[in-house]
Amino acid sequence: MAVGPLERSARLEAWHKKNTRKELHQPVHLPDPSAAADAAELIARFGVHAAGEAAARADRSRDLGNVIHFCRWRQIARMIEMLSSSDRADATLH
């Protein structure tokens, strides 16, 4: 049975999605243990919205011209996003 070009294209796209590796996240740097404690506190307090809260705090710091706190909150937001990811491609490979 012959397969039309549209069906062939859909099959190829489905195969490509299934067999393509996802990009790994870059390593997250936390400057000190208190950053990890702040990340844990945000997760406990805001749940799934913790990364958004950390990003909002980073934006506020940037708006105030505080580059140090901006960078710190962005790093915390990235850590929370990494911890909350359910994507297997984020896992450490050994």
N, C-alpha and C positions, 0 to 999 in steps of 0.2 A: 504494500500500500504506500503510495507516494505521500510525502509530507509537503505541505505548502510552505512558502517562504515566511509567512507570519507565524505559523506553528513552530517552524524550525528556529526562528528568532527567539520566540518565547522559551523554548526548551534550552537554547544556548544561554540565555540570560539567567534562567533558573540554575543551570549547572554552574555558571560563573559565580553566582551569589553563594552557592553551597561550597564551592571549592577554592574560594579566594580567601587568603588570610587577612584578618583585620589588622590595622596598625596598632602597635603597642603604644601605651602612654609613655611619656617621658618620665624619668624618675622624679619624685617629689622631694624637694629639699625643705626640711623644717629647721629653722635656725637654733631652736632650743627646746627642751622638754615642755616648757610652758605652752608652746604652740600646739603640741600634741594634746595637752590637757584642755586647751581652748577648743580644739576640734572635737574632743570627746564631749565637752560641755554643750557645744552647739548641737551635736547629734542627739544628746539626751534631751535637750530642751526643745529643738525644732524638728526632730525626726527627719523625714524626707526633704524638708525645706532647709536643712542646715547649710548646704552648699550655697543656696541662694542668700541666706542671711550673711554668710561669710563674704560673699561677693558684694552685698550691699554695704557691709562695713568697709570693704576695700574701696568702693566708690566714694563713700563719705570721706575716707582718709585722703583720697586723691583730690576731692573737691576742696578739702582744707589745705592742700599743699603738703601733706605729710607723706612723703615718698616711702619712708621706712615702714610706717604702719600699712600703707597701701600694699607694698610687696609682701609683708607678713600675712595680711588677710587673704591675699590672692593665693599664697602658698597653702594656707589652711583650707581655702575653698577647693584647691586642686586635690589635697589629701582626702578631704571628705568625698569628693567625686570619685576618686580612685577606690576608696573603701566601700562606697555604696554601689559600685558597678557590679552588675551580675554577668558581665561579658567574660567568657572564659579566656579571651585573648589577653586580658589584663593580668592573668595569673603568671606567677614567676615560673620560668622554665629551668629545670635542673638537669 
